[in-house]
Amino acid sequence: MAKIGILIIEDDEANQSALRQVLDSEGWHVRVVSVVNHALAELSSGEWSLVIVNIAMIGLTSPIYMTLRELALAPAVEEGNVRARVLFVVPESAAVKALPIFERERLPYVVKPFQFHDLLEKVSDLLMEAAALVDPIRRVRHDSSLSERKRKEGRKGRESGNALAQRNTSMFAKRDEYVMTEEEIAEFEKSEKEERELKKKKNPLQERY
């Protein structure tokens, strides 16, 4: 399977960093552009599986919005040709105006701030739609009471130091049940590594792509 490429059209540095942290962790090729004209040039290259765009940057009437809207509404796969999927990021300040449009036209969107798990779920669905992913992205689900107990035992009131807690940007909402302990992170990374190794053994050609 070809390398998954994700184009992020975003001019806010904090949001760029937050999105890159999440998507880079999946091993995908991620490119961020902060100038609309550059975004149009990148889009025309045809190497992207998914485009994530902040509508606060492009508006709802610009040429690039119209281009992305048309792309989002078109079939993902048609006559053997695969089109990039589009995910619109809607800041809360723009939700009143934008959401009725997206709901009416059934355009894929996510409202900011959002949980990174929710973002990955939407990204996973769109990549599967475009035949870029075979299986959904694995997500860690936690028993909130267990996580809370582990945090109290391991930290004694200090702030979490794990990677997820460090994503303290306006792109992501805060929710305690999504904060993993160091033990949970280690276990998750171990299981992810084992799954990747298993897939490589089943399909040795995978490493060539």
MODELLER restraints for C-alpha pairs under 7 A, 6 or more apart:
rsr = mdl.restraints
at = mdl.atoms
rsr.add(forms.Gaussian(group=physical.xy_distance, feature=features.Distance(at['CA:1:A'], at['CA:209:A']), mean=6.19, stdev=0.5))
rsr.add(forms.Gaussian(group=physical.xy_distance, feature=features.Distance(at['CA:2:A'], at['CA:209:A']), mean=5.70, stdev=0.5))
rsr.add(forms.Gaussian(group=physical.xy_distance, feature=features.Distance(at['CA:3:A'], at['CA:28:A']), mean=6.92, stdev=0.5))
rsr.add(forms.Gaussian(group=physical.xy_distance, feature=features.Distance(at['CA:3:A'], at['CA:209:A']), mean=6.51, stdev=0.5))
rsr.add(forms.Gaussian(group=physical.xy_distance, feature=features.Distance(at['CA:4:A'], at['CA:28:A']), mean=5.42, stdev=0.5))
rsr.add(forms.Gaussian(group=physical.xy_distance, feature=features.Distance(at['CA:4:A'], at['CA:29:A']), mean=6.10, stdev=0.5))
rsr.add(forms.Gaussian(group=physical.xy_distance, feature=features.Distance(at['CA:4:A'], at['CA:49:A']), mean=5.96, stdev=0.5))
rsr.add(forms.Gaussian(group=physical.xy_distance, feature=features.Distance(at['CA:4:A'], at['CA:132:A']), mean=6.51, stdev=0.5))
rsr.add(forms.Gaussian(group=physical.xy_distance, feature=features.Distance(at['CA:5:A'], at['CA:28:A']), mean=6.09, stdev=0.5))
rsr.add(forms.Gaussian(group=physical.xy_distance, feature=features.Distance(at['CA:5:A'], at['CA:29:A']), mean=4.68, stdev=0.5))
rsr.add(forms.Gaussian(group=physical.xy_distance, feature=features.Distance(at['CA:5:A'], at['CA:30:A']), mean=5.93, stdev=0.5))
rsr.add(forms.Gaussian(group=physical.xy_distance, feature=features.Distance(at['CA:5:A'], at['CA:47:A']), mean=6.60, stdev=0.5))
rsr.add(forms.Gaussian(group=physical.xy_distance, feature=features.Distance(at['CA:5:A'], at['CA:48:A']), mean=4.66, stdev=0.5))
rsr.add(forms.Gaussian(group=physical.xy_distance, feature=features.Distance(at['CA:5:A'], at['CA:49:A']), mean=5.28, stdev=0.5))
rsr.add(forms.Gaussian(group=physical.xy_distance, feature=features.Distance(at['CA:5:A'], at['CA:50:A']), mean=6.72, stdev=0.5))
rsr.add(forms.Gaussian(group=physical.xy_distance, feature=features.Distance(at['CA:6:A'], at['CA:29:A']), mean=6.19, stdev=0.5))
rsr.add(forms.Gaussian(group=physical.xy_distance, feature=features.Distance(at['CA:6:A'], at['CA:30:A']), mean=4.89, stdev=0.5))
rsr.add(forms.Gaussian(group=physical.xy_distance, feature=features.Distance(at['CA:6:A'], at['CA:31:A']), mean=6.42, stdev=0.5))
rsr.add(forms.Gaussian(group=physical.xy_distance, feature=features.Distance(at['CA:6:A'], at['CA:48:A']), mean=5.57, stdev=0.5))
rsr.add(forms.Gaussian(group=physical.xy_distance, feature=features.Distance(at['CA:6:A'], at['CA:49:A']), mean=5.95, stdev=0.5))
rsr.add(forms.Gaussian(group=physical.xy_distance, feature=features.Distance(at['CA:6:A'], at['CA:50:A']), mean=4.90, stdev=0.5))
rsr.add(forms.Gaussian(group=physical.xy_distance, feature=features.Distance(at['CA:6:A'], at['CA:51:A']), mean=5.78, stdev=0.5))
rsr.add(forms.Gaussian(group=physical.xy_distance, feature=features.Distance(at['CA:7:A'], at['CA:30:A']), mean=6.03, stdev=0.5))
rsr.add(forms.Gaussian(group=physical.xy_distance, feature=features.Distance(at['CA:7:A'], at['CA:31:A']), mean=5.10, stdev=0.5))
rsr.add(forms.Gaussian(group=physical.xy_distance, feature=features.Distance(at['CA:7:A'], at['CA:32:A']), mean=6.07, stdev=0.5))
rsr.add(forms.Gaussian(group=physical.xy_distance, feature=features.Distance(at['CA:7:A'], at['CA:48:A']), mean=6.37, stdev=0.5))
rsr.add(forms.Gaussian(group=physical.xy_distance, feature=features.Distance(at['CA:7:A'], at['CA:50:A']), mean=6.33, stdev=0.5))
rsr.add(forms.Gaussian(group=physical.xy_distance, feature=features.Distance(at['CA:7:A'], at['CA:51:A']), mean=4.73, stdev=0.5))
rsr.add(forms.Gaussian(group=physical.xy_distance, feature=features.Distance(at['CA:7:A'], at['CA:52:A']), mean=6.22, stdev=0.5))
rsr.add(forms.Gaussian(group=physical.xy_distance, feature=features.Distance(at['CA:8:A'], at['CA:31:A']), mean=6.10, stdev=0.5))
rsr.add(forms.Gaussian(group=physical.xy_distance, feature=features.Distance(at['CA:8:A'], at['CA:32:A']), mean=4.67, stdev=0.5))
rsr.add(forms.Gaussian(group=physical.xy_distance, feature=features.Distance(at['CA:8:A'], at['CA:33:A']), mean=6.26, stdev=0.5))
rsr.add(forms.Gaussian(group=physical.xy_distance, feature=features.Distance(at['CA:8:A'], at['CA:51:A']), mean=5.88, stdev=0.5))
rsr.add(forms.Gaussian(group=physical.xy_distance, feature=features.Distance(at['CA:8:A'], at['CA:52:A']), mean=4.80, stdev=0.5))
rsr.add(forms.Gaussian(group=physical.xy_distance, feature=features.Distance(at['CA:8:A'], at['CA:53:A']), mean=5.88, stdev=0.5))
rsr.add(forms.Gaussian(group=physical.xy_distance, feature=features.Distance(at['CA:9:A'], at['CA:32:A']), mean=6.04, stdev=0.5))
rsr.add(forms.Gaussian(group=physical.xy_distance, feature=features.Distance(at['CA:9:A'], at['CA:33:A']), mean=5.19, stdev=0.5))
rsr.add(forms.Gaussian(group=physical.xy_distance, feature=features.Distance(at['CA:9:A'], at['CA:34:A']), mean=5.96, stdev=0.5))
rsr.add(forms.Gaussian(group=physical.xy_distance, feature=features.Distance(at['CA:9:A'], at['CA:39:A']), mean=6.54, stdev=0.5))
rsr.add(forms.Gaussian(group=physical.xy_distance, feature=features.Distance(at['CA:9:A'], at['CA:52:A']), mean=6.15, stdev=0.5))
rsr.add(forms.Gaussian(group=physical.xy_distance, feature=features.Distance(at['CA:9:A'], at['CA:53:A']), mean=4.62, stdev=0.5))
rsr.add(forms.Gaussian(group=physical.xy_distance, feature=features.Distance(at['CA:9:A'], at['CA:54:A']), mean=6.44, stdev=0.5))
rsr.add(forms.Gaussian(group=physical.xy_distance, feature=features.Distance(at['CA:10:A'], at['CA:16:A']), mean=6.24, stdev=0.5))
rsr.add(forms.Gaussian(group=physical.xy_distance, feature=features.Distance(at['CA:10:A'], at['CA:32:A']), mean=6.92, stdev=0.5))
rsr.add(forms.Gaussian(group=physical.xy_distance, feature=features.Distance(at['CA:10:A'], at['CA:33:A']), mean=6.31, stdev=0.5))
rsr.add(forms.Gaussian(group=physical.xy_distance, feature=features.Distance(at['CA:10:A'], at['CA:34:A']), mean=5.16, stdev=0.5))
rsr.add(forms.Gaussian(group=physical.xy_distance, feature=features.Distance(at['CA:10:A'], at['CA:53:A']), mean=6.20, stdev=0.5))
rsr.add(forms.Gaussian(group=physical.xy_distance, feature=features.Distance(at['CA:10:A'], at['CA:54:A']), mean=5.69, stdev=0.5))
rsr.add(forms.Gaussian(group=physical.xy_distance, feature=features.Distance(at['CA:10:A'], at['CA:57:A']), mean=6.67, stdev=0.5))
rsr.add(forms.Gaussian(group=physical.xy_distance, feature=features.Distance(at['CA:11:A'], at['CA:34:A']), mean=4.26, stdev=0.5))
rsr.add(forms.Gaussian(group=physical.xy_distance, feature=features.Distance(at['CA:11:A'], at['CA:57:A']), mean=6.75, stdev=0.5))
rsr.add(forms.Gaussian(group=physical.xy_distance, feature=features.Distance(at['CA:14:A'], at['CA:169:A']), mean=6.27, stdev=0.5))
rsr.add(forms.Gaussian(group=physical.xy_distance, feature=features.Distance(at['CA:15:A'], at['CA:171:A']), mean=5.48, stdev=0.5))
rsr.add(forms.Gaussian(group=physical.xy_distance, feature=features.Distance(at['CA:16:A'], at['CA:32:A']), mean=6.91, stdev=0.5))
rsr.add(forms.Gaussian(group=physical.xy_distance, feature=features.Distance(at['CA:18:A'], at['CA:167:A']), mean=6.42, stdev=0.5))
rsr.add(forms.Gaussian(group=physical.xy_distance, feature=features.Distance(at['CA:18:A'], at['CA:169:A']), mean=6.86, stdev=0.5))
rsr.add(forms.Gaussian(group=physical.xy_distance, feature=features.Distance(at['CA:18:A'], at['CA:171:A']), mean=6.58, stdev=0.5))
rsr.add(forms.Gaussian(group=physical.xy_distance, feature=features.Distance(at['CA:20:A'], at['CA:30:A']), mean=6.95, stdev=0.5))
rsr.add(forms.Gaussian(group=physical.xy_distance, feature=features.Distance(at['CA:24:A'], at['CA:30:A']), mean=6.63, stdev=0.5))
rsr.add(forms.Gaussian(group=physical.xy_distance, feature=features.Distance(at['CA:33:A'], at['CA:39:A']), mean=5.98, stdev=0.5))
rsr.add(forms.Gaussian(group=physical.xy_distance, feature=features.Distance(at['CA:40:A'], at['CA:64:A']), mean=6.82, stdev=0.5))
rsr.add(forms.Gaussian(group=physical.xy_distance, feature=features.Distance(at['CA:48:A'], at['CA:84:A']), mean=5.92, stdev=0.5))
rsr.add(forms.Gaussian(group=physical.xy_distance, feature=features.Distance(at['CA:49:A'], at['CA:84:A']), mean=4.57, stdev=0.5))
rsr.add(forms.Gaussian(group=physical.xy_distance, feature=features.Distance(at['CA:49:A'], at['CA:85:A']), mean=6.32, stdev=0.5))
rsr.add(forms.Gaussian(group=physical.xy_distance, feature=features.Distance(at['CA:49:A'], at['CA:127:A']), mean=6.76, stdev=0.5))
rsr.add(forms.Gaussian(group=physical.xy_distance, feature=features.Distance(at['CA:49:A'], at['CA:130:A']), mean=7.00, stdev=0.5))
rsr.add(forms.Gaussian(group=physical.xy_distance, feature=features.Distance(at['CA:49:A'], at['CA:132:A']), mean=6.72, stdev=0.5))
rsr.add(forms.Gaussian(group=physical.xy_distance, feature=features.Distance(at['CA:50:A'], at['CA:84:A']), mean=5.09, stdev=0.5))
rsr.add(forms.Gaussian(group=physical.xy_distance, feature=features.Distance(at['CA:50:A'], at['CA:85:A']), mean=4.71, stdev=0.5))
rsr.add(forms.Gaussian(group=physical.xy_distance, feature=features.Distance(at['CA:50:A'], at['CA:86:A']), mean=5.67, stdev=0.5))
rsr.add(forms.Gaussian(group=physical.xy_distance, feature=features.Distance(at['CA:50:A'], at['CA:127:A']), mean=6.88, stdev=0.5))
rsr.add(forms.Gaussian(group=physical.xy_distance, feature=features.Distance(at['CA:51:A'], at['CA:84:A']), mean=6.93, stdev=0.5))
rsr.add(forms.Gaussian(group=physical.xy_distance, feature=features.Distance(at['CA:51:A'], at['CA:85:A']), mean=6.23, stdev=0.5))
rsr.add(forms.Gaussian(group=physical.xy_distance, feature=features.Distance(at['CA:51:A'], at['CA:86:A']), mean=4.75, stdev=0.5))
rsr.add(forms.Gaussian(group=physical.xy_distance, feature=features.Distance(at['CA:51:A'], at['CA:87:A']), mean=6.20, stdev=0.5))
rsr.add(forms.Gaussian(group=physical.xy_distance, feature=features.Distance(at['CA:52:A'], at['CA:86:A']), mean=5.96, stdev=0.5))
rsr.add(forms.Gaussian(group=physical.xy_distance, feature=features.Distance(at['CA:52:A'], at['CA:87:A']), mean=4.81, stdev=0.5))
rsr.add(forms.Gaussian(group=physical.xy_distance, feature=features.Distance(at['CA:52:A'], at['CA:88:A']), mean=5.96, stdev=0.5))
rsr.add(forms.Gaussian(group=physical.xy_distance, feature=features.Distance(at['CA:52:A'], at['CA:89:A']), mean=6.98, stdev=0.5))
rsr.add(forms.Gaussian(group=physical.xy_distance, feature=features.Distance(at['CA:53:A'], at['CA:87:A']), mean=6.44, stdev=0.5))
rsr.add(forms.Gaussian(group=physical.xy_distance, feature=features.Distance(at['CA:53:A'], at['CA:88:A']), mean=5.12, stdev=0.5))
rsr.add(forms.Gaussian(group=physical.xy_distance, feature=features.Distance(at['CA:53:A'], at['CA:89:A']), mean=5.78, stdev=0.5))
rsr.add(forms.Gaussian(group=physical.xy_distance, feature=features.Distance(at['CA:54:A'], at['CA:88:A']), mean=6.00, stdev=0.5))
rsr.add(forms.Gaussian(group=physical.xy_distance, feature=features.Distance(at['CA:54:A'], at['CA:89:A']), mean=4.57, stdev=0.5))
rsr.add(forms.Gaussian(group=physical.xy_distance, feature=features.Distance(at['CA:54:A'], at['CA:90:A']), mean=6.31, stdev=0.5))
rsr.add(forms.Gaussian(group=physical.xy_distance, feature=features.Distance(at['CA:55:A'], at['CA:88:A']), mean=6.51, stdev=0.5))
rsr.add(forms.Gaussian(group=physical.xy_distance, feature=features.Distance(at['CA:55:A'], at['CA:89:A']), mean=6.15, stdev=0.5))
rsr.add(forms.Gaussian(group=physical.xy_distance, feature=features.Distance(at['CA:55:A'], at['CA:90:A']), mean=5.99, stdev=0.5))
rsr.add(forms.Gaussian(group=physical.xy_distance, feature=features.Distance(at['CA:56:A'], at['CA:91:A']), mean=6.96, stdev=0.5))
rsr.add(forms.Gaussian(group=physical.xy_distance, feature=features.Distance(at['CA:58:A'], at['CA:64:A']), mean=6.99, stdev=0.5))
rsr.add(forms.Gaussian(group=physical.xy_distance, feature=features.Distance(at['CA:58:A'], at['CA:65:A']), mean=6.31, stdev=0.5))
rsr.add(forms.Gaussian(group=physical.xy_distance, feature=features.Distance(at['CA:59:A'], at['CA:65:A']), mean=6.88, stdev=0.5))
rsr.add(forms.Gaussian(group=physical.xy_distance, feature=features.Distance(at['CA:68:A'], at['CA:86:A']), mean=6.76, stdev=0.5))
rsr.add(forms.Gaussian(group=physical.xy_distance, feature=features.Distance(at['CA:72:A'], at['CA:85:A']), mean=5.81, stdev=0.5))
rsr.add(forms.Gaussian(group=physical.xy_distance, feature=features.Distance(at['CA:72:A'], at['CA:86:A']), mean=5.31, stdev=0.5))
rsr.add(forms.Gaussian(group=physical.xy_distance, feature=features.Distance(at['CA:72:A'], at['CA:107:A']), mean=6.62, stdev=0.5))
rsr.add(forms.Gaussian(group=physical.xy_distance, feature=features.Distance(at['CA:76:A'], at['CA:82:A']), mean=5.70, stdev=0.5))
rsr.add(forms.Gaussian(group=physical.xy_distance, feature=features.Distance(at['CA:76:A'], at['CA:83:A']), mean=5.03, stdev=0.5))
rsr.add(forms.Gaussian(group=physical.xy_distance, feature=features.Distance(at['CA:76:A'], at['CA:84:A']), mean=6.88, stdev=0.5))
rsr.add(forms.Gaussian(group=physical.xy_distance, feature=features.Distance(at['CA:76:A'], at['CA:85:A']), mean=6.79, stdev=0.5))
rsr.add(forms.Gaussian(group=physical.xy_distance, feature=features.Distance(at['CA:76:A'], at['CA:129:A']), mean=6.38, stdev=0.5))
rsr.add(forms.Gaussian(group=physical.xy_distance, feature=features.Distance(at['CA:76:A'], at['CA:130:A']), mean=5.18, stdev=0.5))
rsr.add(forms.Gaussian(group=physical.xy_distance, feature=features.Distance(at['CA:77:A'], at['CA:83:A']), mean=6.26, stdev=0.5))
rsr.add(forms.Gaussian(group=physical.xy_distance, feature=features.Distance(at['CA:77:A'], at['CA:130:A']), mean=6.51, stdev=0.5))
rsr.add(forms.Gaussian(group=physical.xy_distance, feature=features.Distance(at['CA:82:A'], at['CA:130:A']), mean=6.34, stdev=0.5))
rsr.add(forms.Gaussian(group=physical.xy_distance, feature=features.Distance(at['CA:83:A'], at['CA:130:A']), mean=6.75, stdev=0.5))
rsr.add(forms.Gaussian(group=physical.xy_distance, feature=features.Distance(at['CA:84:A'], at['CA:130:A']), mean=6.72, stdev=0.5))
rsr.add(forms.Gaussian(group=physical.xy_distance, feature=features.Distance(at['CA:85:A'], at['CA:126:A']), mean=6.08, stdev=0.5))
rsr.add(forms.Gaussian(group=physical.xy_distance, feature=features.Distance(at['CA:85:A'], at['CA:130:A']), mean=6.64, stdev=0.5))
rsr.add(forms.Gaussian(group=physical.xy_distance, feature=features.Distance(at['CA:86:A'], at['CA:108:A']), mean=6.87, stdev=0.5))
rsr.add(forms.Gaussian(group=physical.xy_distance, feature=features.Distance(at['CA:87:A'], at['CA:108:A']), mean=5.27, stdev=0.5))
rsr.add(forms.Gaussian(group=physical.xy_distance, feature=features.Distance(at['CA:87:A'], at['CA:109:A']), mean=5.29, stdev=0.5))
rsr.add(forms.Gaussian(group=physical.xy_distance, feature=features.Distance(at['CA:88:A'], at['CA:108:A']), mean=6.25, stdev=0.5))
rsr.add(forms.Gaussian(group=physical.xy_distance, feature=features.Distance(at['CA:88:A'], at['CA:109:A']), mean=4.46, stdev=0.5))
rsr.add(forms.Gaussian(group=physical.xy_distance, feature=features.Distance(at['CA:88:A'], at['CA:110:A']), mean=6.39, stdev=0.5))
rsr.add(forms.Gaussian(group=physical.xy_distance, feature=features.Distance(at['CA:89:A'], at['CA:109:A']), mean=5.75, stdev=0.5))
rsr.add(forms.Gaussian(group=physical.xy_distance, feature=features.Distance(at['CA:89:A'], at['CA:110:A']), mean=5.17, stdev=0.5))
rsr.add(forms.Gaussian(group=physical.xy_distance, feature=features.Distance(at['CA:89:A'], at['CA:111:A']), mean=5.94, stdev=0.5))
rsr.add(forms.Gaussian(group=physical.xy_distance, feature=features.Distance(at['CA:89:A'], at['CA:112:A']), mean=6.59, stdev=0.5))
rsr.add(forms.Gaussian(group=physical.xy_distance, feature=features.Distance(at['CA:90:A'], at['CA:109:A']), mean=6.87, stdev=0.5))
rsr.add(forms.Gaussian(group=physical.xy_distance, feature=features.Distance(at['CA:90:A'], at['CA:110:A']), mean=6.05, stdev=0.5))
rsr.add(forms.Gaussian(group=physical.xy_distance, feature=features.Distance(at['CA:90:A'], at['CA:111:A']), mean=4.66, stdev=0.5))
rsr.add(forms.Gaussian(group=physical.xy_distance, feature=features.Distance(at['CA:90:A'], at['CA:112:A']), mean=5.80, stdev=0.5))
rsr.add(forms.Gaussian(group=physical.xy_distance, feature=features.Distance(at['CA:91:A'], at['CA:111:A']), mean=5.79, stdev=0.5))
rsr.add(forms.Gaussian(group=physical.xy_distance, feature=features.Distance(at['CA:91:A'], at['CA:112:A']), mean=4.73, stdev=0.5))
rsr.add(forms.Gaussian(group=physical.xy_distance, feature=features.Distance(at['CA:92:A'], at['CA:111:A']), mean=6.40, stdev=0.5))
rsr.add(forms.Gaussian(group=physical.xy_distance, feature=features.Distance(at['CA:92:A'], at['CA:112:A']), mean=6.00, stdev=0.5))
rsr.add(forms.Gaussian(group=physical.xy_distance, feature=features.Distance(at['CA:112:A'], at['CA:171:A']), mean=5.89, stdev=0.5))
rsr.add(forms.Gaussian(group=physical.xy_distance, feature=features.Distance(at['CA:113:A'], at['CA:170:A']), mean=6.16, stdev=0.5))
rsr.add(forms.Gaussian(group=physical.xy_distance, feature=features.Distance(at['CA:113:A'], at['CA:171:A']), mean=4.83, stdev=0.5))
rsr.add(forms.Gaussian(group=physical.xy_distance, feature=features.Distance(at['CA:113:A'], at['CA:172:A']), mean=4.72, stdev=0.5))
rsr.add(forms.Gaussian(group=physical.xy_distance, feature=features.Distance(at['CA:113:A'], at['CA:173:A']), mean=4.97, stdev=0.5))
rsr.add(forms.Gaussian(group=physical.xy_distance, feature=features.Distance(at['CA:114:A'], at['CA:171:A']), mean=6.63, stdev=0.5))
rsr.add(forms.Gaussian(group=physical.xy_distance, feature=features.Distance(at['CA:114:A'], at['CA:172:A']), mean=4.89, stdev=0.5))
rsr.add(forms.Gaussian(group=physical.xy_distance, feature=features.Distance(at['CA:114:A'], at['CA:173:A']), mean=5.11, stdev=0.5))
rsr.add(forms.Gaussian(group=physical.xy_distance, feature=features.Distance(at['CA:115:A'], at['CA:172:A']), mean=5.55, stdev=0.5))
rsr.add(forms.Gaussian(group=physical.xy_distance, feature=features.Distance(at['CA:115:A'], at['CA:173:A']), mean=5.68, stdev=0.5))
rsr.add(forms.Gaussian(group=physical.xy_distance, feature=features.Distance(at['CA:116:A'], at['CA:172:A']), mean=6.67, stdev=0.5))
rsr.add(forms.Gaussian(group=physical.xy_distance, feature=features.Distance(at['CA:117:A'], at['CA:139:A']), mean=6.99, stdev=0.5))
rsr.add(forms.Gaussian(group=physical.xy_distance, feature=features.Distance(at['CA:124:A'], at['CA:136:A']), mean=5.62, stdev=0.5))
rsr.add(forms.Gaussian(group=physical.xy_distance, feature=features.Distance(at['CA:124:A'], at['CA:137:A']), mean=5.74, stdev=0.5))
rsr.add(forms.Gaussian(group=physical.xy_distance, feature=features.Distance(at['CA:127:A'], at['CA:133:A']), mean=5.50, stdev=0.5))
rsr.add(forms.Gaussian(group=physical.xy_distance, feature=features.Distance(at['CA:128:A'], at['CA:134:A']), mean=6.14, stdev=0.5))
rsr.add(forms.Gaussian(group=physical.xy_distance, feature=features.Distance(at['CA:144:A'], at['CA:177:A']), mean=5.21, stdev=0.5))
rsr.add(forms.Gaussian(group=physical.xy_distance, feature=features.Distance(at['CA:147:A'], at['CA:180:A']), mean=6.88, stdev=0.5))
rsr.add(forms.Gaussian(group=physical.xy_distance, feature=features.Distance(at['CA:147:A'], at['CA:181:A']), mean=6.95, stdev=0.5))
rsr.add(forms.Gaussian(group=physical.xy_distance, feature=features.Distance(at['CA:150:A'], at['CA:181:A']), mean=6.86, stdev=0.5))
rsr.add(forms.Gaussian(group=physical.xy_distance, feature=features.Distance(at['CA:151:A'], at['CA:181:A']), mean=6.32, stdev=0.5))
rsr.add(forms.Gaussian(group=physical.xy_distance, feature=features.Distance(at['CA:162:A'], at['CA:182:A']), mean=6.37, stdev=0.5))
rsr.add(forms.Gaussian(group=physical.xy_distance, feature=features.Distance(at['CA:164:A'], at['CA:179:A']), mean=6.51, stdev=0.5))
rsr.add(forms.Gaussian(group=physical.xy_distance, feature=features.Distance(at['CA:165:A'], at['CA:179:A']), mean=6.40, stdev=0.5))
rsr.add(forms.Gaussian(group=physical.xy_distance, feature=features.Distance(at['CA:200:A'], at['CA:206:A']), mean=6.33, stdev=0.5))
